[in-house]
């Protein structure tokens, strides 16, 4: 783990944060040799799933849903 005095961290904050992001190594910020903060990289981002295909495989097709019903199944003809 790298360490950096708080005065240098203050002067180079953005560069220090970018180094943590690129290397993935934490950074220990110290004041007079005593640790006061630790900068760690963020956890890996979770993949963003779109709404398409979310319900895939959760339903069963029992019959042809677009074919017309046979005439014997029509209630109006009874």
Residue frames as a rotation matrix with the C-alpha (Angstrom) as fourth column:
UNK 1
0.590 0.807 0.000 0.00
0.807 -0.590 0.000 0.00
0.000 0.000 -1.000 0.00
UNK 2
-0.314 -0.651 0.691 1.33
0.608 -0.697 -0.380 3.42
0.729 0.301 0.615 -0.92
UNK 3
0.282 0.393 -0.875 1.33
0.897 -0.432 0.095 6.24
-0.341 -0.812 -0.474 1.61
UNK 4
-0.202 -0.228 0.952 1.27
0.635 -0.771 -0.050 9.96
0.746 0.595 0.301 1.06
UNK 5
-0.781 -0.067 -0.621 1.56
0.559 -0.519 -0.647 12.87
-0.279 -0.852 0.443 3.51
UNK 6
0.196 0.975 -0.104 -1.63
0.838 -0.221 -0.498 14.90
-0.509 0.010 -0.861 3.76
UNK 7
0.146 -0.181 -0.972 0.11
-0.189 -0.970 0.152 18.07
-0.971 0.162 -0.176 2.52
UNK 8
-0.850 -0.473 -0.230 1.19
-0.330 0.139 0.934 16.30
-0.410 0.870 -0.274 -0.70
UNK 9
-0.572 0.733 0.368 -2.21
0.782 0.622 -0.024 14.63
-0.247 0.274 -0.929 -1.02
UNK 10
0.284 0.689 -0.667 -3.86
0.438 -0.712 -0.549 18.05
-0.853 -0.136 -0.504 -0.81
UNK 11
-0.136 -0.440 -0.888 -1.61
-0.546 -0.714 0.438 19.42
-0.827 0.544 -0.143 -3.57
UNK 12
-0.783 -0.244 -0.573 -1.96
-0.619 0.397 0.677 16.39
0.063 0.885 -0.462 -5.86
UNK 13
-0.338 0.720 0.606 -5.39
-0.462 0.435 -0.773 15.06
-0.820 -0.542 0.185 -4.92
UNK 14
0.614 0.669 -0.420 -6.74
-0.678 0.174 -0.714 14.48
-0.405 0.723 0.561 -8.44
UNK 15
0.053 -0.683 -0.729 -3.55
-0.813 0.395 -0.429 12.78
0.580 0.615 -0.534 -9.63
UNK 16
-0.809 -0.338 0.480 -3.48
-0.577 0.614 -0.539 10.58
-0.112 -0.713 -0.692 -6.50
UNK 17
0.027 0.908 0.417 -7.11
-0.495 0.375 -0.784 9.54
-0.869 -0.185 0.460 -7.01
UNK 18
0.629 0.156 -0.761 -6.44
-0.776 0.192 -0.601 8.75
0.053 0.969 0.242 -10.66
UNK 19
-0.435 -0.857 -0.277 -3.44
-0.775 0.513 -0.370 6.60
0.459 0.054 -0.887 -9.66
UNK 20
-0.628 0.293 0.721 -5.65
-0.457 0.612 -0.646 4.63
-0.630 -0.735 -0.251 -7.24
UNK 21
0.472 0.874 -0.119 -8.23
-0.577 0.204 -0.791 4.13
-0.667 0.442 0.600 -9.99
UNK 22
0.454 -0.338 -0.824 -5.67
-0.817 0.212 -0.537 2.98
0.357 0.917 -0.180 -12.57
UNK 23
-0.551 -0.807 -0.212 -3.56
-0.629 0.569 -0.530 0.73
0.549 -0.159 -0.821 -10.34
UNK 24
0.403 0.776 -0.485 -6.30
-0.125 0.571 0.811 -0.57
0.907 -0.267 0.327 -8.03
UNK 25
-0.312 -0.591 -0.744 -3.93
0.732 0.350 -0.585 -0.19
0.606 -0.727 0.323 -5.08
UNK 26
0.734 0.612 -0.293 -5.15
0.647 -0.501 0.575 1.64
0.206 -0.612 -0.764 -1.93
UNK 27
-0.185 -0.736 0.652 -3.48
0.272 -0.676 -0.685 4.85
0.944 0.050 0.325 -0.80
UNK 28
0.304 0.186 -0.934 -2.84
0.949 0.032 0.315 5.68
0.088 -0.982 -0.167 2.85
UNK 29
0.268 -0.156 0.951 -2.92
0.101 -0.977 -0.189 9.40
0.958 0.147 -0.246 3.71
UNK 30
0.147 -0.338 -0.929 -0.81
0.955 0.295 0.043 10.29
0.259 -0.894 0.366 6.74
UNK 31
0.707 -0.067 0.704 -0.22
-0.192 -0.976 0.100 13.29
0.681 -0.206 -0.703 8.98
UNK 32
0.144 -0.794 0.591 3.21
-0.977 -0.208 -0.041 13.25
0.156 -0.571 -0.806 10.62
UNK 33
-0.753 -0.537 -0.380 3.45
-0.536 0.836 -0.119 9.54
0.381 0.114 -0.917 9.89
UNK 34
-0.718 0.592 0.366 0.10
-0.054 0.477 -0.877 8.71
-0.694 -0.650 -0.311 11.52
UNK 35
-0.821 0.455 0.344 -2.58
0.504 0.296 0.812 7.30
0.268 0.840 -0.472 9.16
UNK 36
-0.732 0.618 -0.287 -5.61
-0.251 -0.636 -0.730 9.57
-0.633 -0.463 0.620 8.90
UNK 37
0.383 0.875 -0.295 -7.40
-0.683 0.053 -0.728 8.22
-0.622 0.481 0.618 5.82
UNK 38
-0.591 -0.479 0.649 -7.32
0.118 0.744 0.657 5.42
-0.798 0.465 -0.384 3.30
UNK 39
0.061 0.546 -0.836 -8.35
-0.889 -0.350 -0.293 5.86
-0.453 0.761 0.464 -0.32
UNK 40
-0.494 -0.144 0.857 -9.45
0.071 0.976 0.205 2.60
-0.867 0.162 -0.472 -1.92
UNK 41
-0.940 0.185 -0.288 -10.62
-0.315 -0.139 0.939 1.88
0.134 0.973 0.189 -5.46
UNK 42
-0.089 0.981 0.171 -14.36
-0.965 -0.042 -0.260 1.39
-0.248 -0.188 0.950 -5.98
UNK 43
-0.212 0.094 0.973 -15.79
-0.029 0.994 -0.102 -2.11
-0.977 -0.049 -0.208 -6.30
UNK 44
-0.969 -0.140 0.205 -16.22
0.185 0.145 0.972 -3.39
-0.166 0.979 -0.115 -9.86
UNK 45
-0.501 0.821 -0.274 -19.34
-0.828 -0.547 -0.125 -2.10
-0.252 0.164 0.954 -11.54
UNK 46
-0.360 0.499 0.789 -22.19
0.175 0.866 -0.468 -4.57
-0.916 -0.030 -0.399 -11.85
UNK 47
-0.948 0.022 0.318 -23.34
0.318 -0.032 0.948 -5.13
0.031 0.999 0.023 -15.41
UNK 48
-0.528 0.801 -0.283 -26.45
-0.556 -0.578 -0.598 -3.16
-0.642 -0.158 0.750 -16.30
UNK 49
-0.735 0.366 0.571 -29.16
0.571 0.788 0.231 -5.44
-0.365 0.495 -0.788 -17.65
UNK 50
-0.842 0.528 -0.105 -31.66
-0.501 -0.695 0.516 -4.01
0.199 0.487 0.850 -20.05
UNK 51
-0.204 0.872 0.444 -35.34
-0.727 0.169 -0.666 -4.82
-0.655 -0.459 0.600 -19.80
UNK 52
0.358 0.325 -0.875 -35.17
-0.887 0.413 -0.209 -6.99
0.293 0.851 0.436 -22.91
UNK 53
0.016 -0.316 -0.949 -35.03
-0.222 0.924 -0.312 -10.68
0.975 0.215 -0.055 -22.19
UNK 54
-0.586 -0.258 0.768 -35.41
-0.769 -0.119 -0.627 -10.35
0.253 -0.959 -0.129 -18.42
UNK 55
0.119 0.753 0.647 -38.40
-0.812 0.448 -0.373 -12.71
-0.571 -0.481 0.665 -18.35
UNK 56
0.026 -0.160 -0.987 -36.91
-0.853 0.512 -0.105 -15.15
0.522 0.844 -0.123 -20.89
UNK 57
-0.594 -0.278 -0.755 -37.66
-0.080 0.954 -0.289 -18.75
0.800 -0.111 -0.589 -19.92
UNK 58
-0.945 0.234 0.230 -40.23
-0.248 -0.052 -0.967 -17.92
-0.215 -0.971 0.107 -17.23
UNK 59
0.031 0.999 -0.045 -43.37
-0.763 -0.005 -0.646 -18.82
-0.645 0.054 0.762 -19.22
UNK 60
-0.737 -0.166 0.656 -44.52
0.200 0.872 0.446 -21.84
-0.646 0.460 -0.610 -21.19
UNK 61
-0.465 0.586 -0.663 -46.40
-0.879 -0.394 0.269 -21.60
-0.104 0.708 0.699 -24.48
UNK 62
-0.434 0.376 0.819 -49.15
-0.175 0.856 -0.486 -24.21
-0.884 -0.354 -0.306 -24.34
UNK 63
0.240 0.540 0.806 -50.74
0.787 0.377 -0.488 -23.60
-0.568 0.752 -0.335 -27.73
UNK 64
-0.579 -0.365 0.729 -50.58
0.767 -0.545 0.337 -21.37
0.274 0.755 0.596 -30.78
UNK 65
-0.378 0.425 -0.822 -51.66
0.597 -0.566 -0.568 -17.99
-0.707 -0.706 -0.040 -29.41
UNK 66
-0.628 0.136 -0.766 -52.39
-0.486 -0.837 0.249 -16.39
-0.608 0.529 0.592 -32.81
UNK 67
-0.935 0.335 -0.117 -54.34
0.115 0.596 0.794 -19.22
0.336 0.729 -0.596 -34.47
UNK 68
-0.300 0.901 0.315 -58.13
-0.832 -0.408 0.376 -18.86
0.467 -0.149 0.872 -34.42
UNK 69
-0.568 0.207 0.797 -60.11
-0.535 0.642 -0.549 -21.12
-0.625 -0.738 -0.254 -32.11
UNK 70
-0.935 0.349 0.057 -62.00
0.294 0.677 0.675 -24.02
0.197 0.648 -0.736 -33.68
UNK 71
-0.475 0.815 0.332 -65.69
-0.429 -0.544 0.721 -23.20
0.768 0.200 0.608 -34.18
UNK 72
0.226 0.607 -0.762 -66.77
0.418 0.646 0.639 -25.73
0.880 -0.463 -0.107 -31.54
UNK 73
-0.400 -0.443 -0.802 -64.97
0.912 -0.111 -0.394 -23.63
0.086 -0.890 0.448 -28.88
UNK 74
-0.837 0.138 0.530 -66.88
-0.034 -0.979 0.201 -20.43
0.546 0.150 0.824 -29.72
UNK 75
-0.776 0.577 -0.257 -69.45
0.398 0.130 -0.908 -19.63
-0.490 -0.806 -0.331 -27.06
UNK 76
-0.491 0.598 -0.633 -71.45
-0.623 -0.749 -0.224 -17.43
-0.608 0.285 0.741 -29.44
UNK 77
-0.502 0.271 -0.821 -72.24
-0.720 0.396 0.570 -20.38
0.480 0.878 -0.003 -31.72
UNK 78
-0.971 0.110 -0.210 -73.67
0.199 0.862 -0.465 -22.57
0.130 -0.494 -0.860 -28.94
